[in-house]
């Protein structure tokens, strides 16, 4: 009689790869989550495949940052090297890559910025040019799915067009379609080493109070050619996930983010709740609300917990 069943195929594991590391480094605010070195990342991806996961989502941390985010689209950038290593070791594994500039920008914003007195602006169209370069270089290095997380206007259509024009029409796009400005991203910024050095991301991420706007953003990304649309964070925006899945009937992803992870981990450490029971309940709620894909730091454990 059970309506919602979870399996390993529902989950995508985010993986952080750092050019600065010789060996894995734990992320303090996310117990059990690591940054991996380039020499370890393919083994880690292989481990994910061996426990039954079908996909990973790759984030890179470069050795150098600059004002043009050159590491994001360098042929020998950290993600590009990691992709080639992973695809050599486990060609069957679906590799998704985060396409954004914030990890590679010295100022930590998701786009090219211009300071204007007391204000700063993120330059939408200049940013899109660099996002196109990034997506093309990931696809060329072996990414199956590119996942733009920047929230610039018009970037999905521009990336789709560039991929198609470069014989990369088999590369899919998962768009961070409704990405809300959220306190729950806090721990991730330690993981990805990408906190903004000034200002915040409220000018390009969404206001958590706006549901109709979120649906318009999702509609735009679908029109521009997104194959999968994502709602992020997941649990505080379950209603958006539900409405997006119901309205558009597109493959829909929910990103259960670092703060959502850290919150349960902290409660578990204090003995306030059982980890496995709590995580399974949350993941069931996400799938019930319409998530075809759930991106979660518990993907590895969930592959085991849902085995029967
Ligand atoms: Zn970003």
Boltz pocket constraint, residues with backbone or C-beta under 6 A from the ligand:
constraints:
  - pocket:
      binder: B
      contacts: [[A, 100], [A, 101], [A, 102], [A, 103], [A, 108], [A, 109], [A, 110], [A, 149], [A, 150]]
      max_distance: 6.0
